Amino acid sequence: MPLRTDLWLFAAGLLASSVNAAAGGGTLLSFPALLAAGLSPIAANATSTVGLLCGYLTSLAGYRAHLRQLRGEVIFAVVPSLIGGALGAKLLLVLGPVFFARVVPGLLAGAALLLLAQPLLGMLLRRRARFDHPAALFVALFVIALYGGYFGAGAGILFLAAMGLLYGRDLRQVNAIKVFVSLLANVIAAATFVALEISHPTGALAWRAAAPLSLGAIAGGSIGVRVARRLPAAGLRGFSALLGLAMAAYFLVFRG
């Protein structure tokens, strides 16, 4: 892999991880970058999940205080997030590249539109009613982790919206839980991809591309909590969303 591709993937990992730490939607940056590096759609998706994992780990350091305050909610989220993430990753590999190529335009477009709607979602969350029944919490966390394990783009925003409604917390606390739950779903999804690739190598995980992406994610995760919030949020959101819509159109027209 040429040096310029390594630098490209490093930059994509840094930006994607920063966006994930601030709000969510970073996969809309890492996924197209991996496609541009020559990976197939299913390999780009799995490699993005593995490569961005370190970014979530470093982002948690910025939310330690919130997570200590929300210990009960954090513990409750562990089981549905792990089960959903594992099942989503398994579905990605079982259903295969043909099915994924068919649904990816809709997933990309939905994630992009969800990213554009984030300000409206935030306004609605501030006016929310609270629906904190344990069964509703469990099902919501499981379904979103399932989606995140299958296709990560937009999962963080789904977490943010659902948990804002269900937990009845302010958005900074909700974002802390989102980072933790996203980490859990991605850890188990990444472990599933790695285990299956080791036992039955198919090329669904590109180790060489994951390395520079992961290094960028480490840097992005460590600075994202502090810096990404100071950057023009509307600009980051708009760029990521337009990129997602462009990729959806590309898949629909040229790979449909």
JOKA-V677944 format. One line per field, one symbol per residue. psi: psi as a letter, one per 40 degrees, with the letter a starting at -180 (. if undefined). burial: + if it has 9 or more other ideal C-beta (glycine too) atoms within 8 Angstrom, else -. A space follows every 50 residues. Layout:
BEGIN
psi->???
burial->???
END
This chain:
BEGIN
psi->hidddddddddddddddddddddieddeddddddddeeiidddddddddd dedddddddddeeddddddfddddddeddddddddddddddddddidddd ddedddddddddddddeddddddddeeiihgfhddddddddddddddddd hdhedddddddddddddfiidddddddddddddddddddddddddddddg heeehgddddddddddddddddeddddddeihdddddddddddddddddd dddde.
burial->----+++++++++++++++++++++++++++++++-+-+-++++++++++ ++++++++++-++--++--+--++-+++-++++++++++++++------+ +--++-++++++++++-+--++--+--+---+---+++++++++++++++ +++++++++++++++++-+-+-++++++++++++++++++++++-++--- ---+++--+++++++++++++++++-++--+-+--+++-++++++-++++ ++----
END
